[in-house]
């Protein structure tokens, strides 16, 4: 028995060695940051997280634009497009499609946001400010936008607010929400933070990181708009315009045809890249930029839009070109012509070479290509600097506002956004806004008394001359208010095409309007119009709402 | 027992684990009680008087002064001049050990006899009864119960790294595949099949008791090169190498792939001995596969141009068609260059090692200093090694000993990129470069200049220029110091420890020149004219193995050795890599941070592992052997909620038990009359081991740094905590028999084994919501079944002439048996490897072909097509390959892929012969592999017919005209229909038999006080190879990964080499 006890002693010894081994097996790394070691207690910590989130966000940029436009009516494929772009164009998408099988990239943004939101210490105060509150709110906004994209593209989104940090959590089942279910959640989540300022992390090359945030009021406006809570939407949009001074102002981004002796002389005034030409909107010093997603081809990231354009793999649709060409440019009652000047900032056919595929050129073909992307991603600039897309800008804000107030039964107010601009004067001019759309006092969302809005002009005036003076450009007399609303919504839809073509919002806009009209045909007809041989097939496919969404 | 299990909370342990653990523990406790009771039984008191005769097996002449001892009992005798002895033994079951000068020792069981005749064989024969180095120290072969093979003399070979000897030494016991013809590059090793897919599948290296990090997956920046850790050891410093194939549970979670024990020499006697080993040799330059000559190539290239379509401004492509000698470019395109000779040379190898050992009662030491250099068969490549080793044993007091091991080595290499690389590998460029071009430049008027020509108009670099201006080097240092104190607490109980610190540092620099290499477009960066890379790798290991050893004999027949130990490894691996492009000149050859496209990356991995182990060896009367081991392992790599093992102190621990048993049947009385079997041992064992070769930090959630807009750093979640990730578990069962037949004339050893790996690490897709792609899960299963056979026959045994034949066969059948996410493929050098249930690991997965369409009509009838990237379809036409449309839809796509080959051999091993005549001996060794398929990647490039690379002469029969019946498709630029895709066209039978070495050795009859021995030897390697394989060499291993087996990536082949050596003992 003595030996047995000896052996038991050995066992005991070995067990006691184990006791100390928790430390013995503890490891760290110089290269990785472990979750336990990453508590955000200083602004520096959140800086890395914000840049981390931006780096994930840029993976969504190609998909955002291509899904928004190629499925719409303004962008088309060509014989160069390749299988995957054609699949999107034809609503016949295979599982291998790189632009649609990347749903995990959306959740990567969400999960990184979740981590910041959960971890950030919002109580830290420096100089009287809750310094890290801004990052907290900004992360919530980015998360909300990303959730919206999932729900809008895929029909529903898996909703979770805690960061997924281990495999077990990743395998849990979380609730799945459609846009209608998701929007109230997001509204509730965002509302308390709508007055928090955005963080200021400075510039990177010519790219200003202040452009990387999604204003909470814009998001709230969009969410209310989807839900049909139009007054809330109008208020949020209005307050954003008001608080940030976002306006469609005279002599900013305006293009005119030069007139000499009562005739167009063909020369453009205020033309060229700069703050004054409409093309300046897409310049990196744009005043109209509300939110850009920065992208790069560096460090294993991929951003293809400019290359797709230059290789003629996505093209403006004939329908889009025709839309610009058939608008009436109004100088005066005696002088008008056809053609929207915004076309020239949107499409071009002057020769350019591709940046990523150096050997290829479309120069010889002289085909129309989407110039907006080249303006946003200039070839001449060192490629390490920013490329980007611009999901939110001032004109979109105004057109969304118009959509909301129109649906509230104020088509003339909405029409003013397009034709005359929103200012104290417009509000007082009964010809612009008839009495029945006014009240006393004016509701918050109609308050444009501030001096800053005195120079407001209609969105359309920036490309089509003095449309504010064109009496033929008006809402026709229609039997019922409801008819006028639908008429104006159609005009807004048309204006969205002329103004924000190729920017990524087209399909979502058509979806929303069709849903509000409860008329699938509205979307189906518009999109099918772009197609040639398979027009009917596309139309009948899109008459089924389930086909508007991608398969997960 | 139950209580014990409960203490450890072993409810997560699998039932087989439990069973073996229980057996182990029961055995552990029983053996002690058994020992107790056994020792109480009064011994067999009556003595037996045994008389015997010891004689030479051939001459039957008596052997004088042979020593006879009874194993483990203090009884011995010495023969007289008539060879006779008398011994008083106490048991008729005793075993006699007989040894004599110049003879191999033998063991003879008495088996109840009263007189025995013992025949001895010359020590020129191999010896079964030698001592082997096993997992718990050295042991007589006859009493080893696990499957162990050992080799102890690596002199008289021209090898520079220990693993290069394994194939010759172990044959069927280890599947050792030499990596390449680069000196010291070693071999990929697989013991008993393939026991892992995604983790390490290479065996554990234990050098002088210390576990080495084998760095199996560390990639060199030099393409085609593998920095082999074992080239730090001079083969002449090696005392023995043992391969332990089962019963390895003492190494727990590290032993699933078997263990290779390397023991370096130590001082053994107080007599000072000095040894000198010198050898020198040459390596011949490799041959090439038959390629097109200049004129054939010219026709081929113009064919290709015709299919290139729009040439645009590439008009210079046509220059080579210039047939007017008066034209200035004519001379450039009318040469006859043997590019092989431009690149290859005869290699040389020299190795010197001097060692001394000796000492006194207080201390014994071994010291060696070695120097080796090698000039490679590729011009300018070379290797230099300096190594030194100091092993000492100090006897400080009667009970306290201290060992000291110090080793240092420095290996410097000059290298060139190797293998299929259209950019910077001179060997590959020499293969594909058109013979009608010259290495030298011609002036615009057609005059030859002494300057090297730049990349030619067909886009192929100049190998001569690349060799001249490349600057690729590798410097490797390894230093280790080990301290081994040992205290005898009681005569039976020893506490010993082995502490070792090692540092290995590798510095690599690579400069790829401009002008002589083609310009390349680096996606997302731009044009690269040349490239500079640098990599620094550091691996430091702190190792400690402390054990209590209890060894005692109870009574006369019981012997017990128990070990309880703790092993701890702290391994830190760091590597930093920098890449830049466009240095602007071929004189700026080092990284400076200012060139284009700077890229940096690196790894810092800290791994800690702890093992608590126990081993008990028990034998009864040298007839019955039982050995049990159990290890309880923890590692920083394991999650803390693993499915296997148990949890304690917030961590998961794996339990790895094994039991092995042996029975020397021949010592039993009932074998008395079976004369032809003089020795027979049956071994069996079952054990569980693990594989901890999983990625570091896998079990932890972490962020990693990411660049945002080139300037800012961001942190993103890049790994989710995987708390259940754990070791792979391999259960091995083994049954083996060792025979000595016909008075030891024939020895035979057969082992049958099965091993089942569960918890196989497989890649699984994470749910989308994680935002990440994949994670590792222990969910797959794989099995290996096979046998190993070795035989040794003393064919002739005359006084002067002796001949011994040996052979070994290894066989395994590997199959994946469970995959949670179904089959998947891995892309390997443009090919694809399938992992699927029921298939062997590494199976080639591609298209089957049925020849070439001779006519357009045939093609139209077949109506096969492919879908292009833009969604349109293209039809196969005349001259295109007929792919097997397995999924008969008329479209050749991935649904038509099928298994087209298996790189695993059916049989592999060696055949050896040793003939001795007086002092001369001639050893011959054949190695073979049968039934393995090879993916000839080089040929897939050289018979693709898609670009301006020179092609093999087989492409002369390519399809060129309607109606032509041939096996080679037409040449079409860019291969729009994918005729050269991965298909059975590139899969070949890789079976071979090779005359690996022939060694002639002569012992000079010098016996003086000064010179103890002098031996001359000459040796030739790879003299003959019989194979149907179309490549240069059927034996290669481009990568240690299981998926890369059998892929011929065109790395410098092994060639014939010749060595002369001298071995002097003073």
Contacts between the chains, C-beta under 8 A, distances in Angstrom:
chain1	res1	chain2	res2	distance
A	3	B	32	4.4
A	3	B	35	7.8
A	3	B	36	7.1
A	4	B	29	6.1
A	4	B	32	6.1
A	4	B	33	7.5
A	7	B	28	6.8
A	7	B	29	7.1
A	7	B	32	6.8
A	7	B	562	7.7
A	10	B	548	6.7
A	10	B	564	4.5
A	10	B	614	7.5
A	11	B	4	7.7
A	13	B	564	7.6
A	14	B	564	6.6
A	14	B	566	6.9
A	14	B	612	4.6
A	14	B	614	7.8
A	14	B	632	7.7
A	15	B	7	8.0
A	17	B	566	5.5
A	17	B	612	6.6
A	18	B	610	7.9
A	18	B	612	6.7
A	18	B	632	7.9
A	18	B	634	7.8
A	18	B	648	6.2
A	18	B	649	6.1
A	18	B	653	7.8
A	19	B	649	6.4
A	21	B	610	5.3
A	21	B	634	6.1
A	21	B	649	6.5
A	21	B	651	7.1
A	22	B	649	5.2
A	22	B	650	5.8
A	22	B	651	6.4
A	24	B	568	6.7
A	24	B	608	6.3
A	24	B	610	5.6
A	25	B	608	5.0
A	25	B	609	7.5
A	25	B	610	6.2
A	25	B	634	5.5
A	25	B	635	6.7
A	25	B	636	4.8
A	25	B	651	6.2
A	26	B	608	7.5
A	26	B	636	7.1
A	27	B	606	4.4
A	27	B	607	6.9
A	27	B	608	5.9
A	27	B	636	4.2
A	27	B	696	7.3
A	27	B	697	7.3
A	28	B	606	6.6
A	29	B	604	5.4
A	29	B	605	7.4
A	29	B	606	6.6
A	29	B	697	6.4
A	29	B	702	7.5
A	30	B	604	4.4
A	31	B	602	6.6
A	31	B	603	7.1
A	31	B	604	4.7
A	31	B	704	7.2
A	31	B	705	7.7
A	32	B	697	6.3
A	32	B	702	4.3
A	32	B	703	6.9
A	32	B	704	5.5
A	32	B	718	7.8
A	32	B	719	7.9
A	33	B	702	6.1
A	33	B	703	4.3
A	33	B	704	7.4
A	33	B	705	7.9
A	33	B	715	5.9
A	34	B	697	8.0
A	34	B	700	5.5
A	34	B	701	7.0
A	34	B	702	4.9
A	34	B	703	7.9
A	35	B	700	7.5
A	35	B	701	4.3
A	35	B	702	6.5
A	35	B	703	7.4
A	35	B	721	7.4
A	38	B	703	6.1
A	38	B	715	7.4
A	48	B	705	7.9
A	48	B	713	6.3
A	48	B	714	5.7
A	48	B	715	4.3
A	49	B	714	7.2
A	49	B	715	6.0
A	50	B	714	7.3
A	51	B	706	7.9
A	51	B	708	4.3
A	51	B	712	4.6
A	51	B	713	6.4
A	51	B	714	3.2
A	51	B	715	7.7
A	52	B	703	7.2
A	52	B	706	6.2
A	52	B	708	7.6
A	52	B	714	3.4
A	52	B	715	4.6
A	52	B	716	4.1
A	53	B	714	7.3
A	53	B	716	7.8
A	54	B	708	5.3
A	54	B	709	8.0
A	54	B	714	6.6
A	55	B	706	4.8
A	55	B	707	7.4
A	55	B	708	4.4
A	55	B	714	4.8
A	55	B	716	6.3
A	56	B	716	6.0
A	56	B	771	7.5
A	79	B	870	7.3
A	80	B	870	7.3
A	81	B	870	6.9
A	82	B	869	5.6
A	82	B	870	5.0
A	82	B	871	7.3
A	83	B	867	7.9
A	83	B	869	6.1
A	83	B	870	6.1
A	83	B	871	4.2
A	86	B	870	7.5
A	86	B	871	5.5
A	103	B	768	4.9
A	104	B	766	7.7
A	104	B	768	4.3
A	104	B	769	7.7
A	104	B	770	7.1
A	104	B	771	5.5
A	104	B	772	7.0
A	104	B	773	7.0
A	105	B	771	7.2
A	106	B	771	7.9
A	107	B	768	5.7
A	107	B	769	4.7
A	107	B	770	6.7
A	107	B	771	4.2
A	108	B	716	7.4
A	108	B	717	7.6
A	108	B	771	2.9
A	108	B	772	6.9
A	109	B	771	7.3
A	110	B	769	7.9
A	110	B	771	7.0
A	111	B	717	6.0
A	111	B	769	7.5
A	111	B	770	6.8
A	111	B	771	4.4
A	112	B	716	5.7
A	112	B	717	5.7
A	112	B	771	7.3
A	115	B	717	6.3
A	158	B	768	7.9
A	158	B	769	5.1
A	160	B	769	6.8
A	163	B	717	7.3
A	164	B	720	6.7
A	164	B	769	6.5
A	164	B	770	5.3
A	164	B	771	7.7
A	165	B	701	4.2
A	165	B	717	7.2
A	165	B	720	6.0
A	165	B	721	5.9
A	166	B	701	6.1
A	166	B	720	5.3
A	166	B	721	3.8
A	166	B	722	7.0
A	166	B	723	6.1
A	167	B	720	5.3
A	167	B	721	7.0
A	167	B	722	4.8
A	167	B	723	7.4
A	167	B	724	7.3
A	167	B	766	7.1
A	167	B	770	8.0
A	167	B	775	5.6
A	168	B	723	7.1
A	169	B	720	7.7
A	170	B	720	6.0
A	170	B	766	5.5
A	170	B	767	5.0
A	170	B	769	6.6
A	170	B	770	4.0
A	171	B	767	6.2
A	174	B	769	6.8
A	201	B	712	8.0
A	204	B	708	7.4
A	204	B	709	4.4
A	204	B	710	7.6
A	204	B	711	4.8
A	204	B	712	5.7
A	205	B	709	6.8
A	205	B	710	7.6
A	205	B	711	6.8
A	207	B	709	6.0
A	294	B	708	7.7
A	294	B	709	5.8
A	296	B	708	8.0
A	296	B	709	5.7
A	296	B	710	6.8
A	297	B	524	4.8
A	298	B	524	6.9
A	298	B	707	6.8
A	298	B	709	7.8
A	298	B	710	5.3
A	299	B	706	7.2
A	299	B	707	4.3
A	299	B	710	7.4
A	300	B	524	7.7
A	302	B	524	7.8
A	356	B	523	7.8
A	356	B	524	7.3
A	358	B	521	6.6
A	358	B	526	7.4
A	358	B	527	7.6
A	359	B	521	7.8
A	384	B	709	7.7
A	384	B	710	4.3
A	385	B	709	7.5
A	385	B	710	7.7
A	386	B	709	5.9
A	552	B	768	7.4
